[in-house]
Amino acid sequence: MAGTKAMTAQQQTPTAVPHKKGFWQRNRGLLFVLPWLFGFIVFKGYPFLSSLVYSFTDYNLFEGITKAGLFNYAEVFTDKKIQRAFGVTFRYAFMTVPLKLIFALFIAYILNFKIKGVKIFRTIYYIPSILGGSVAIAVLWKAIFKEDGIVNMILGFFGIQGPNWLANGSAAVFIIVLLRVWQFGSSMVIFLAALKGVPQDLYEAASLDGAGKWRQFFSITVPLITPVIFYNLVTQLVQAFQEFNGPYIITQGGPRGATTLVSLLIYNNAFKKYNMGLASAEAWVLFIVLMIFTAILQWSQKHWVYYSDED
């Protein structure tokens, strides 16, 4: 009887209703993301979408919009000057990216050995990546390769008549490619970290089987660091297609358009001719080209990239 009364008293006691949390209490993490989200929408999202809209118009900074259509894209695919700029950009990217990655991997492989003063050498090789993108280095590069620059002075010391590097189309392309390849420090550091992760017992087993250094490099090292090679390949390709500082400061796109990359052409149309519509169309075509190359690389990785967690 007493137990029944106790149970009845428990049933009559009102249970505490949990307090319902507000939206911001349930989503506190959103407060930390809001500054980044605001910056992304204002400085990335809005310009990205507005450029797509402008690419279908003849938007001018001072005259506004007077017509709309596909005429900008038609001009991109028919204008010989624009087509040449895309050709120069392809040539520049396909020259710089392989050379840069080869140099970066080669130096990283050497610096992976236990040699005296290796930390100093790593720092020295990384310095160009810190300075390479600056305007000052591009100005210095231009001074080095001008007609009476240091390079021609050294050649003259050996009795060789140096060319006018910046006045020759092929030589000018070589100069800006060399500047880009010189900045291999970042890729080198990434390769060096990957090389540190290769198990040493694989090299020891290969040595016991009679494999030399070159055989070990191509049969053990390269396959195991293919994910890092793939990462560097994609990032460097994207950066090469968007290169601007070097060609703009060193050659200004000359001589006769030989070093006019698409990024420089977009700048000229947007901020010299004020034709934002055409510049936006060129930028979107470049974006689509990069997306296609990235998709091809993503598809190709199943044929040559080795991931240790896969069968």
C-alpha positions as protocol buffer text, in pm:
chain_id: "A"
residue {
  index: 1
  type: MET
  ca { x: 0 y: 0 z: 0 }
}
residue {
  index: 2
  type: ALA
  ca { x: 283 y: 234 z: 90 }
}
residue {
  index: 3
  type: GLY
  ca { x: 462 y: 144 z: -231 }
}
residue {
  index: 4
  type: THR
  ca { x: 151 y: 228 z: -433 }
}
residue {
  index: 5
  type: LYS
  ca { x: 128 y: 571 z: -267 }
}
residue {
  index: 6
  type: ALA
  ca { x: 496 y: 638 z: -343 }
}
residue {
  index: 7
  type: MET
  ca { x: 447 y: 550 z: -710 }
}
residue {
  index: 8
  type: THR
  ca { x: 138 y: 771 z: -726 }
}
residue {
  index: 9
  type: ALA
  ca { x: 334 y: 1060 z: -574 }
}
residue {
  index: 10
  type: GLN
  ca { x: 612 y: 1011 z: -833 }
}
residue {
  index: 11
  type: GLN
  ca { x: 362 y: 1018 z: -1118 }
}
residue {
  index: 12
  type: GLN
  ca { x: 205 y: 1338 z: -987 }
}
residue {
  index: 13
  type: THR
  ca { x: 544 y: 1515 z: -959 }
}
residue {
  index: 14
  type: PRO
  ca { x: 593 y: 1735 z: -1270 }
}
residue {
  index: 15
  type: THR
  ca { x: 903 y: 1646 z: -1474 }
}
residue {
  index: 16
  type: ALA
  ca { x: 1150 y: 1921 z: -1563 }
}
residue {
  index: 17
  type: VAL
  ca { x: 1112 y: 2038 z: -1921 }
}
residue {
  index: 18
  type: PRO
  ca { x: 1454 y: 2091 z: -2085 }
}
residue {
  index: 19
  type: HIS
  ca { x: 1516 y: 2451 z: -2181 }
}
residue {
  index: 20
  type: LYS
  ca { x: 1511 y: 2491 z: -2558 }
}
residue {
  index: 21
  type: LYS
  ca { x: 1838 y: 2642 z: -2681 }
}
residue {
  index: 22
  type: GLY
  ca { x: 1833 y: 2934 z: -2919 }
}
residue {
  index: 23
  type: PHE
  ca { x: 1970 y: 2923 z: -3273 }
}
residue {
  index: 24
  type: TRP
  ca { x: 2307 y: 3082 z: -3184 }
}
residue {
  index: 25
  type: GLN
  ca { x: 2348 y: 2857 z: -2878 }
}
residue {
  index: 26
  type: ARG
  ca { x: 2300 y: 2551 z: -3097 }
}
residue {
  index: 27
  type: ASN
  ca { x: 2528 y: 2683 z: -3368 }
}
residue {
  index: 28
  type: ARG
  ca { x: 2810 y: 2856 z: -3185 }
}
residue {
  index: 29
  type: GLY
  ca { x: 3060 y: 2737 z: -3441 }
}
residue {
  index: 30
  type: LEU
  ca { x: 2884 y: 2952 z: -3699 }
}
residue {
  index: 31
  type: LEU
  ca { x: 2993 y: 3262 z: -3509 }
}
residue {
  index: 32
  type: PHE
  ca { x: 3356 y: 3172 z: -3568 }
}
residue {
  index: 33
  type: VAL
  ca { x: 3295 y: 3103 z: -3936 }
}
residue {
  index: 34
  type: LEU
  ca { x: 3096 y: 3422 z: -4003 }
}
residue {
  index: 35
  type: PRO
  ca { x: 3397 y: 3656 z: -4058 }
}
residue {
  index: 36
  type: TRP
  ca { x: 3544 y: 3418 z: -4315 }
}
residue {
  index: 37
  type: LEU
  ca { x: 3202 y: 3357 z: -4473 }
}
residue {
  index: 38
  type: PHE
  ca { x: 3139 y: 3731 z: -4502 }
}
residue {
  index: 39
  type: GLY
  ca { x: 3480 y: 3788 z: -4659 }
}
residue {
  index: 40
  type: PHE
  ca { x: 3428 y: 3499 z: -4901 }
}
residue {
  index: 41
  type: ILE
  ca { x: 3087 y: 3624 z: -5018 }
}
residue {
  index: 42
  type: VAL
  ca { x: 3195 y: 3988 z: -5054 }
}
residue {
  index: 43
  type: PHE
  ca { x: 3544 y: 3943 z: -5198 }
}
residue {
  index: 44
  type: LYS
  ca { x: 3517 y: 3605 z: -5375 }
}
residue {
  index: 45
  type: GLY
  ca { x: 3159 y: 3494 z: -5434 }
}
residue {
  index: 46
  type: TYR
  ca { x: 3012 y: 3821 z: -5558 }
}
residue {
  index: 47
  type: PRO
  ca { x: 3301 y: 3906 z: -5799 }
}
residue {
  index: 48
  type: PHE
  ca { x: 3294 y: 3548 z: -5925 }
}
residue {
  index: 49
  type: LEU
  ca { x: 2924 y: 3556 z: -6013 }
}
residue {
  index: 50
  type: SER
  ca { x: 2923 y: 3917 z: -6134 }
}
residue {
  index: 51
  type: SER
  ca { x: 3208 y: 3842 z: -6376 }
}
residue {
  index: 52
  type: LEU
  ca { x: 2994 y: 3564 z: -6523 }
}
residue {
  index: 53
  type: VAL
  ca { x: 2711 y: 3812 z: -6580 }
}
residue {
  index: 54
  type: TYR
  ca { x: 2947 y: 4075 z: -6724 }
}
residue {
  index: 55
  type: SER
  ca { x: 3096 y: 3821 z: -6965 }
}
residue {
  index: 56
  type: PHE
  ca { x: 2764 y: 3823 z: -7156 }
}
residue {
  index: 57
  type: THR
  ca { x: 2756 y: 4203 z: -7183 }
}
residue {
  index: 58
  type: ASP
  ca { x: 2964 y: 4488 z: -7322 }
}
residue {
  index: 59
  type: TYR
  ca { x: 3008 y: 4632 z: -6973 }
}
residue {
  index: 60
  type: ASN
  ca { x: 3242 y: 4931 z: -6969 }
}
residue {
  index: 61
  type: LEU
  ca { x: 3366 y: 5097 z: -6652 }
}
residue {
  index: 62
  type: PHE
  ca { x: 3256 y: 5441 z: -6774 }
}
residue {
  index: 63
  type: GLU
  ca { x: 2976 y: 5366 z: -7021 }
}
residue {
  index: 64
  type: GLY
  ca { x: 2793 y: 5086 z: -6840 }
}
residue {
  index: 65
  type: ILE
  ca { x: 2603 y: 4813 z: -7028 }
}
residue {
  index: 66
  type: THR
  ca { x: 2442 y: 4875 z: -7366 }
}
residue {
  index: 67
  type: LYS
  ca { x: 2391 y: 4523 z: -7504 }
}
residue {
  index: 68
  type: ALA
  ca { x: 2406 y: 4159 z: -7404 }
}
residue {
  index: 69
  type: GLY
  ca { x: 2479 y: 3833 z: -7582 }
}
residue {
  index: 70
  type: LEU
  ca { x: 2749 y: 3582 z: -7668 }
}
residue {
  index: 71
  type: PHE
  ca { x: 2961 y: 3825 z: -7872 }
}
residue {
  index: 72
  type: ASN
  ca { x: 3244 y: 3830 z: -7614 }
}
residue {
  index: 73
  type: TYR
  ca { x: 3286 y: 3453 z: -7630 }
}
residue {
  index: 74
  type: ALA
  ca { x: 3266 y: 3466 z: -8009 }
}
residue {
  index: 75
  type: GLU
  ca { x: 3551 y: 3717 z: -8006 }
}
residue {
  index: 76
  type: VAL
  ca { x: 3757 y: 3501 z: -7770 }
}
residue {
  index: 77
  type: PHE
  ca { x: 3737 y: 3206 z: -8011 }
}
residue {
  index: 78
  type: THR
  ca { x: 3790 y: 3408 z: -8331 }
}
residue {
  index: 79
  type: ASP
  ca { x: 4028 y: 3691 z: -8244 }
}
residue {
  index: 80
  type: LYS
  ca { x: 4383 y: 3596 z: -8346 }
}
residue {
  index: 81
  type: LYS
  ca { x: 4540 y: 3813 z: -8075 }
}
residue {
  index: 82
  type: ILE
  ca { x: 4345 y: 3632 z: -7803 }
}
residue {
  index: 83
  type: GLN
  ca { x: 4416 y: 3293 z: -7957 }
}
residue {
  index: 84
  type: ARG
  ca { x: 4787 y: 3376 z: -7964 }
}
residue {
  index: 85
  type: ALA
  ca { x: 4777 y: 3475 z: -7596 }
}
residue {
  index: 86
  type: PHE
  ca { x: 4623 y: 3137 z: -7510 }
}
residue {
  index: 87
  type: GLY
  ca { x: 4890 y: 2966 z: -7720 }
}
residue {
  index: 88
  type: VAL
  ca { x: 5168 y: 3152 z: -7538 }
}
residue {
  index: 89
  type: THR
  ca { x: 5008 y: 3062 z: -7204 }
}
residue {
  index: 90
  type: PHE
  ca { x: 4994 y: 2692 z: -7295 }
}
residue {
  index: 91
  type: ARG
  ca { x: 5355 y: 2703 z: -7408 }
}
residue {
  index: 92
  type: TYR
  ca { x: 5463 y: 2881 z: -7091 }
}
residue {
  index: 93
  type: ALA
  ca { x: 5275 y: 2641 z: -6860 }
}
residue {
  index: 94
  type: PHE
  ca { x: 5394 y: 2324 z: -7033 }
}
residue {
  index: 95
  type: MET
  ca { x: 5753 y: 2445 z: -7018 }
}
residue {
  index: 96
  type: THR
  ca { x: 5764 y: 2572 z: -6661 }
}
residue {
  index: 97
  type: VAL
  ca { x: 5568 y: 2304 z: -6476 }
}
residue {
  index: 98
  type: PRO
  ca { x: 5773 y: 1997 z: -6583 }
}
residue {
  index: 99
  type: LEU
  ca { x: 6105 y: 2181 z: -6546 }
}
residue {
  index: 100
  type: LYS
  ca { x: 6012 y: 2317 z: -6205 }
}
residue {
  index: 101
  type: LEU
  ca { x: 5897 y: 1980 z: -6072 }
}
residue {
  index: 102
  type: ILE
  ca { x: 6205 y: 1799 z: -6209 }
}
residue {
  index: 103
  type: PHE
  ca { x: 6441 y: 2051 z: -6049 }
}
residue {
  index: 104
  type: ALA
  ca { x: 6247 y: 2046 z: -5722 }
}
residue {
  index: 105
  type: LEU
  ca { x: 6249 y: 1665 z: -5700 }
}
residue {
  index: 106
  type: PHE
  ca { x: 6615 y: 1642 z: -5799 }
}
residue {
  index: 107
  type: ILE
  ca { x: 6729 y: 1893 z: -5535 }
}
residue {
  index: 108
  type: ALA
  ca { x: 6499 y: 1740 z: -5271 }
}
residue {
  index: 109
  type: TYR
  ca { x: 6644 y: 1395 z: -5343 }
}
residue {
  index: 110
  type: ILE
  ca { x: 6997 y: 1526 z: -5296 }
}
residue {
  index: 111
  type: LEU
  ca { x: 6909 y: 1716 z: -4978 }
}
residue {
  index: 112
  type: ASN
  ca { x: 6746 y: 1405 z: -4835 }
}
residue {
  index: 113
  type: PHE
  ca { x: 7089 y: 1251 z: -4784 }
}
residue {
  index: 114
  type: LYS
  ca { x: 7278 y: 1311 z: -4460 }
}
residue {
  index: 115
  type: ILE
  ca { x: 7538 y: 1560 z: -4577 }
}
residue {
  index: 116
  type: LYS
  ca { x: 7722 y: 1827 z: -4383 }
}
residue {
  index: 117
  type: GLY
  ca { x: 7541 y: 2162 z: -4369 }
}
residue {
  index: 118
  type: VAL
  ca { x: 7224 y: 2022 z: -4531 }
}
residue {
  index: 119
  type: LYS
  ca { x: 7000 y: 2262 z: -4336 }
}
residue {
  index: 120
  type: ILE
  ca { x: 7185 y: 2561 z: -4475 }
}
residue {
  index: 121
  type: PHE
  ca { x: 7143 y: 2430 z: -4830 }
}
residue {
  index: 122
  type: ARG
  ca { x: 6771 y: 2373 z: -4773 }
}
residue {
  index: 123
  type: THR
  ca { x: 6732 y: 2732 z: -4660 }
}
residue {
  index: 124
  type: ILE
  ca { x: 6931 y: 2868 z: -4956 }
}
residue {
  index: 125
  type: TYR
  ca { x: 6724 y: 2673 z: -5208 }
}
residue {
  index: 126
  type: TYR
  ca { x: 6399 y: 2783 z: -5045 }
}
residue {
  index: 127
  type: ILE
  ca { x: 6479 y: 3157 z: -5044 }
}
residue {
  index: 128
  type: PRO
  ca { x: 6386 y: 3213 z: -5415 }
}
residue {
  index: 129
  type: SER
  ca { x: 6031 y: 3093 z: -5345 }
}
residue {
  index: 130
  type: ILE
  ca { x: 5994 y: 3363 z: -5080 }
}
residue {
  index: 131
  type: LEU
  ca { x: 6134 y: 3640 z: -5300 }
}
residue {
  index: 132
  type: GLY
  ca { x: 6037 y: 3516 z: -5646 }
}
residue {
  index: 133
  type: GLY
  ca { x: 5682 y: 3655 z: -5657 }
}
residue {
  index: 134
  type: SER
  ca { x: 5782 y: 4006 z: -5552 }
}
residue {
  index: 135
  type: VAL
  ca { x: 5796 y: 4303 z: -5787 }
}
residue {
  index: 136
  type: ALA
  ca { x: 6153 y: 4382 z: -5678 }
}
residue {
  index: 137
  type: ILE
  ca { x: 6283 y: 4042 z: -5795 }
}
residue {
  index: 138
  type: ALA
  ca { x: 6111 y: 4083 z: -6132 }
}
residue {
  index: 139
  type: VAL
  ca { x: 6273 y: 4427 z: -6172 }
}
residue {
  index: 140
  type: LEU
  ca { x: 6610 y: 4277 z: -6077 }
}
residue {
  index: 141
  type: TRP
  ca { x: 6556 y: 3992 z: -6325 }
}
residue {
  index: 142
  type: LYS
  ca { x: 6487 y: 4247 z: -6599 }
}
residue {
  index: 143
  type: ALA
  ca { x: 6808 y: 4435 z: -6512 }
}
residue {
  index: 144
  type: ILE
  ca { x: 7012 y: 4114 z: -6520 }
}
residue {
  index: 145
  type: PHE
  ca { x: 6899 y: 4018 z: -6870 }
}
residue {
  index: 146
  type: LYS
  ca { x: 6881 y: 4357 z: -7042 }
}
residue {
  index: 147
  type: GLU
  ca { x: 7124 y: 4430 z: -7326 }
}
residue {
  index: 148
  type: ASP
  ca { x: 7390 y: 4580 z: -7097 }
}
residue {
  index: 149
  type: GLY
  ca { x: 7299 y: 4360 z: -6800 }
}
residue {
  index: 150
  type: ILE
  ca { x: 7510 y: 4127 z: -6589 }
}
residue {
  index: 151
  type: VAL
  ca { x: 7454 y: 3822 z: -6808 }
}
residue {
  index: 152
  type: ASN
  ca { x: 7584 y: 3993 z: -7122 }
}
residue {
  index: 153
  type: MET
  ca { x: 7873 y: 4141 z: -6924 }
}
residue {
  index: 154
  type: ILE
  ca { x: 7978 y: 3791 z: -6815 }
}
residue {
  index: 155
  type: LEU
  ca { x: 7942 y: 3660 z: -7171 }
}
residue {
  index: 156
  type: GLY
  ca { x: 8148 y: 3955 z: -7298 }
}
residue {
  index: 157
  type: PHE
  ca { x: 8424 y: 3866 z: -7051 }
}
residue {
  index: 158
  type: PHE
  ca { x: 8460 y: 3536 z: -7240 }
}
residue {
  index: 159
  type: GLY
  ca { x: 8447 y: 3709 z: -7578 }
}
residue {
  index: 160
  type: ILE
  ca { x: 8084 y: 3616 z: -7652 }
}
residue {
  index: 161
  type: GLN
  ca { x: 7846 y: 3880 z: -7788 }
}
residue {
  index: 162
  type: GLY
  ca { x: 7533 y: 3848 z: -7580 }
}
residue {
  index: 163
  type: PRO
  ca { x: 7194 y: 3896 z: -7750 }
}
residue {
  index: 164
  type: ASN
  ca { x: 6929 y: 4148 z: -7658 }
}
residue {
  index: 165
  type: TRP
  ca { x: 6734 y: 3897 z: -7454 }
}
residue {
  index: 166
  type: LEU
  ca { x: 6420 y: 4103 z: -7400 }
}
residue {
  index: 167
  type: ALA
  ca { x: 6392 y: 4215 z: -7764 }
}
residue {
  index: 168
  type: ASN
  ca { x: 6383 y: 3860 z: -7901 }
}
residue {
  index: 169
  type: GLY
  ca { x: 6054 y: 3672 z: -7870 }
}
residue {
  index: 170
  type: SER
  ca { x: 6196 y: 3325 z: -7803 }
}
residue {
  index: 171
  type: ALA
  ca { x: 6462 y: 3459 z: -7565 }
}
residue {
  index: 172
  type: ALA
  ca { x: 6205 y: 3669 z: -7376 }
}
residue {
  index: 173
  type: VAL
  ca { x: 5986 y: 3361 z: -7321 }
}
residue {
  index: 174
  type: PHE
  ca { x: 6295 y: 3176 z: -7195 }
}
residue {
  index: 175
  type: ILE
  ca { x: 6362 y: 3459 z: -6945 }
}
residue {
  index: 176
  type: ILE
  ca { x: 6017 y: 3448 z: -6785 }
}
residue {
  index: 177
  type: VAL
  ca { x: 6021 y: 3067 z: -6786 }
}
residue {
  index: 178
  type: LEU
  ca { x: 6359 y: 3070 z: -6611 }
}
residue {
  index: 179
  type: LEU
  ca { x: 6223 y: 3306 z: -6345 }
}
residue {
  index: 180
  type: ARG
  ca { x: 5938 y: 3068 z: -6274 }
}
residue {
  index: 181
  type: VAL
  ca { x: 6158 y: 2758 z: -6264 }
}
residue {
  index: 182
  type: TRP
  ca { x: 6398 y: 2939 z: -6029 }
}
residue {
  index: 183
  type: GLN
  ca { x: 6120 y: 2950 z: -5769 }
}
residue {
  index: 184
  type: PHE
  ca { x: 6110 y: 2574 z: -5705 }
}
residue {
  index: 185
  type: GLY
  ca { x: 6163 y: 2599 z: -5328 }
}
residue {
  index: 186
  type: SER
  ca { x: 5804 y: 2535 z: -5220 }
}
residue {
  index: 187
  type: SER
  ca { x: 5771 y: 2222 z: -5432 }
}
residue {
  index: 188
  type: MET
  ca { x: 6114 y: 2112 z: -5310 }
}
residue {
  index: 189
  type: VAL
  ca { x: 6007 y: 2132 z: -4945 }
}
residue {
  index: 190
  type: ILE
  ca { x: 5692 y: 1928 z: -5016 }
}
residue {
  index: 191
  type: PHE
  ca { x: 5895 y: 1666 z: -5203 }
}
residue {
  index: 192
  type: LEU
  ca { x: 6147 y: 1657 z: -4920 }
}
residue {
  index: 193
  type: ALA
  ca { x: 5871 y: 1585 z: -4666 }
}
residue {
  index: 194
  type: ALA
  ca { x: 5743 y: 1304 z: -4890 }
}
residue {
  index: 195
  type: LEU
  ca { x: 6090 y: 1154 z: -4926 }
}
residue {
  index: 196
  type: LYS
  ca { x: 6127 y: 1149 z: -4548 }
}
residue {
  index: 197
  type: GLY
  ca { x: 5819 y: 927 z: -4533 }
}
residue {
  index: 198
  type: VAL
  ca { x: 5955 y: 654 z: -4760 }
}
residue {
  index: 199
  type: PRO
  ca { x: 6041 y: 348 z: -4544 }
}
residue {
  index: 200
  type: GLN
  ca { x: 6417 y: 288 z: -4528 }
}
residue {
  index: 201
  type: ASP
  ca { x: 6377 y: -90 z: -4507 }
}
residue {
  index: 202
  type: LEU
  ca { x: 6260 y: -91 z: -4870 }
}
residue {
  index: 203
  type: TYR
  ca { x: 6592 y: 62 z: -4977 }
}
residue {
  index: 204
  type: GLU
  ca { x: 6782 y: -190 z: -4765 }
}
residue {
  index: 205
  type: ALA
  ca { x: 6594 y: -481 z: -4919 }
}
residue {
  index: 206
  type: ALA
  ca { x: 6653 y: -341 z: -5269 }
}
residue {
  index: 207
  type: SER
  ca { x: 7025 y: -303 z: -5196 }
}
residue {
  index: 208
  type: LEU
  ca { x: 7046 y: -666 z: -5086 }
}
residue {
  index: 209
  type: ASP
  ca { x: 6883 y: -764 z: -5417 }
}
residue {
  index: 210
  type: GLY
  ca { x: 7152 y: -570 z: -5605 }
}
residue {
  index: 211
  type: ALA
  ca { x: 6946 y: -265 z: -5707 }
}
residue {
  index: 212
  type: GLY
  ca { x: 7148 y: 51 z: -5761 }
}
residue {
  index: 213
  type: LYS
  ca { x: 7057 y: 406 z: -5666 }
}
residue {
  index: 214
  type: TRP
  ca { x: 6883 y: 484 z: -5995 }
}
residue {
  index: 215
  type: ARG
  ca { x: 6682 y: 161 z: -5985 }
}
residue {
  index: 216
  type: GLN
  ca { x: 6580 y: 233 z: -5626 }
}
residue {
  index: 217
  type: PHE
  ca { x: 6480 y: 585 z: -5721 }
}
residue {
  index: 218
  type: PHE
  ca { x: 6252 y: 485 z: -6008 }
}
residue {
  index: 219
  type: SER
  ca { x: 6120 y: 161 z: -5856 }
}
residue {
  index: 220
  type: ILE
  ca { x: 6072 y: 267 z: -5492 }
}
residue {
  index: 221
  type: THR
  ca { x: 6098 y: 643 z: -5443 }
}
residue {
  index: 222
  type: VAL
  ca { x: 5893 y: 767 z: -5738 }
}
residue {
  index: 223
  type: PRO
  ca { x: 5599 y: 523 z: -5698 }
}
residue {
  index: 224
  type: LEU
  ca { x: 5567 y: 597 z: -5326 }
}
residue {
  index: 225
  type: ILE
  ca { x: 5565 y: 976 z: -5369 }
}
residue {
  index: 226
  type: THR
  ca { x: 5330 y: 985 z: -5670 }
}
residue {
  index: 227
  type: PRO
  ca { x: 5049 y: 1140 z: -5456 }
}
residue {
  index: 228
  type: VAL
  ca { x: 5279 y: 1432 z: -5376 }
}
residue {
  index: 229
  type: ILE
  ca { x: 5387 y: 1456 z: -5741 }
}
residue {
  index: 230
  type: PHE
  ca { x: 5022 y: 1470 z: -5839 }
}
residue {
  index: 231
  type: TYR
  ca { x: 4951 y: 1745 z: -5584 }
}
residue {
  index: 232
  type: ASN
  ca { x: 5246 y: 1956 z: -5699 }
}
residue {
  index: 233
  type: LEU
  ca { x: 5153 y: 1900 z: -6063 }
}
residue {
  index: 234
  type: VAL
  ca { x: 4797 y: 2031 z: -6016 }
}
residue {
  index: 235
  type: THR
  ca { x: 4891 y: 2331 z: -5801 }
}
residue {
  index: 236
  type: GLN
  ca { x: 5183 y: 2435 z: -6019 }
}
residue {
  index: 237
  type: LEU
  ca { x: 4975 y: 2402 z: -6337 }
}
residue {
  index: 238
  type: VAL
  ca { x: 4705 y: 2628 z: -6194 }
}
residue {
  index: 239
  type: GLN
  ca { x: 4963 y: 2885 z: -6083 }
}
residue {
  index: 240
  type: ALA
  ca { x: 5143 y: 2879 z: -6419 }
}
residue {
  index: 241
  type: PHE
  ca { x: 4822 y: 2952 z: -6611 }
}
residue {
  index: 242
  type: GLN
  ca { x: 4761 y: 3253 z: -6384 }
}
residue {
  index: 243
  type: GLU
  ca { x: 5115 y: 3396 z: -6394 }
}
residue {
  index: 244
  type: PHE
  ca { x: 5115 y: 3775 z: -6415 }
}
residue {
  index: 245
  type: ASN
  ca { x: 5394 y: 3959 z: -6228 }
}
residue {
  index: 246
  type: GLY
  ca { x: 5693 y: 3833 z: -6423 }
}
residue {
  index: 247
  type: PRO
  ca { x: 5566 y: 3890 z: -6780 }
}
residue {
  index: 248
  type: TYR
  ca { x: 5408 y: 4223 z: -6685 }
}
residue {
  index: 249
  type: ILE
  ca { x: 5717 y: 4374 z: -6521 }
}
residue {
  index: 250
  type: ILE
  ca { x: 5993 y: 4216 z: -6731 }
}
residue {
  index: 251
  type: THR
  ca { x: 5851 y: 4230 z: -7084 }
}
residue {
  index: 252
  type: GLN
  ca { x: 5506 y: 4398 z: -7058 }
}
residue {
  index: 253
  type: GLY
  ca { x: 5387 y: 4125 z: -7296 }
}
residue {
  index: 254
  type: GLY
  ca { x: 5644 y: 4206 z: -7564 }
}
residue {
  index: 255
  type: PRO
  ca { x: 5819 y: 4189 z: -7792 }
}
residue {
  index: 256
  type: ARG
  ca { x: 5523 y: 4196 z: -8031 }
}
residue {
  index: 257
  type: GLY
  ca { x: 5303 y: 3992 z: -7800 }
}
residue {
  index: 258
  type: ALA
  ca { x: 5552 y: 3704 z: -7764 }
}
residue {
  index: 259
  type: THR
  ca { x: 5509 y: 3696 z: -7384 }
}
residue {
  index: 260
  type: THR
  ca { x: 5148 y: 3817 z: -7357 }
}
residue {
  index: 261
  type: LEU
  ca { x: 4987 y: 3556 z: -7135 }
}
residue {
  index: 262
  type: VAL
  ca { x: 4609 y: 3539 z: -7092 }
}
residue {
  index: 263
  type: SER
  ca { x: 4632 y: 3696 z: -6746 }
}
residue {
  index: 264
  type: LEU
  ca { x: 4813 y: 3996 z: -6894 }
}
residue {
  index: 265
  type: LEU
  ca { x: 4559 y: 4021 z: -7177 }
}
residue {
  index: 266
  type: ILE
  ca { x: 4275 y: 4019 z: -6925 }
}
residue {
  index: 267
  type: TYR
  ca { x: 4444 y: 4300 z: -6732 }
}
residue {
  index: 268
  type: ASN
  ca { x: 4493 y: 4509 z: -7047 }
}
residue {
  index: 269
  type: ASN
  ca { x: 4132 y: 4469 z: -7158 }
}
residue {
  index: 270
  type: ALA
  ca { x: 3992 y: 4537 z: -6812 }
}
residue {
  index: 271
  type: PHE
  ca { x: 4206 y: 4824 z: -6682 }
}
residue {
  index: 272
  type: LYS
  ca { x: 4352 y: 4983 z: -6995 }
}
residue {
  index: 273
  type: LYS
  ca { x: 4066 y: 4947 z: -7242 }
}
residue {
  index: 274
  type: TYR
  ca { x: 3799 y: 4930 z: -6966 }
}
residue {
  index: 275
  type: ASN
  ca { x: 3625 y: 4648 z: -7154 }
}
residue {
  index: 276
  type: MET
  ca { x: 3515 y: 4447 z: -6852 }
}
residue {
  index: 277
  type: GLY
  ca { x: 3281 y: 4229 z: -7055 }
}
residue {
  index: 278
  type: LEU
  ca { x: 3553 y: 4090 z: -7282 }
}
residue {
  index: 279
  type: ALA
  ca { x: 3798 y: 4058 z: -6992 }
}
residue {
  index: 280
  type: SER
  ca { x: 3539 y: 3858 z: -6793 }
}
residue {
  index: 281
  type: ALA
  ca { x: 3478 y: 3628 z: -7091 }
}
residue {
  index: 282
  type: GLU
  ca { x: 3851 y: 3565 z: -7128 }
}
residue {
  index: 283
  type: ALA
  ca { x: 3878 y: 3492 z: -6755 }
}
residue {
  index: 284
  type: TRP
  ca { x: 3590 y: 3243 z: -6772 }
}
residue {
  index: 285
  type: VAL
  ca { x: 3739 y: 3065 z: -7072 }
}
residue {
  index: 286
  type: LEU
  ca { x: 4068 y: 3040 z: -6882 }
}
residue {
  index: 287
  type: PHE
  ca { x: 3877 y: 2905 z: -6581 }
}
residue {
  index: 288
  type: ILE
  ca { x: 3708 y: 2639 z: -6797 }
}
residue {
  index: 289
  type: VAL
  ca { x: 4045 y: 2541 z: -6949 }
}
residue {
  index: 290
  type: LEU
  ca { x: 4191 y: 2497 z: -6600 }
}
residue {
  index: 291
  type: MET
  ca { x: 3889 y: 2292 z: -6491 }
}
residue {
  index: 292
  type: ILE
  ca { x: 3931 y: 2064 z: -6794 }
}
residue {
  index: 293
  type: PHE
  ca { x: 4301 y: 2008 z: -6726 }
}
residue {
  index: 294
  type: THR
  ca { x: 4233 y: 1945 z: -6357 }
}
residue {
  index: 295
  type: ALA
  ca { x: 3958 y: 1694 z: -6443 }
}
residue {
  index: 296
  type: ILE
  ca { x: 4192 y: 1514 z: -6683 }
}
residue {
  index: 297
  type: LEU
  ca { x: 4462 y: 1494 z: -6416 }
}
residue {
  index: 298
  type: GLN
  ca { x: 4209 y: 1370 z: -6159 }
}
residue {
  index: 299
  type: TRP
  ca { x: 4097 y: 1099 z: -6401 }
}
residue {
  index: 300
  type: SER
  ca { x: 4453 y: 1002 z: -6493 }
}
residue {
  index: 301
  type: GLN
  ca { x: 4571 y: 953 z: -6136 }
}
residue {
  index: 302
  type: LYS
  ca { x: 4410 y: 608 z: -6115 }
}
residue {
  index: 303
  type: HIS
  ca { x: 4661 y: 494 z: -6379 }
}
residue {
  index: 304
  type: TRP
  ca { x: 4983 y: 626 z: -6223 }
}
residue {
  index: 305
  type: VAL
  ca { x: 4928 y: 752 z: -5866 }
}
residue {
  index: 306
  type: TYR
  ca { x: 4986 y: 497 z: -5591 }
}
residue {
  index: 307
  type: TYR
  ca { x: 4803 y: 531 z: -5257 }
}
residue {
  index: 308
  type: SER
  ca { x: 4923 y: 299 z: -4982 }
}
residue {
  index: 309
  type: ASP
  ca { x: 4572 y: 255 z: -4835 }
}
residue {
  index: 310
  type: GLU
  ca { x: 4432 y: 121 z: -5163 }
}
residue {
  index: 311
  type: ASP
  ca { x: 4443 y: -234 z: -5298 }
}
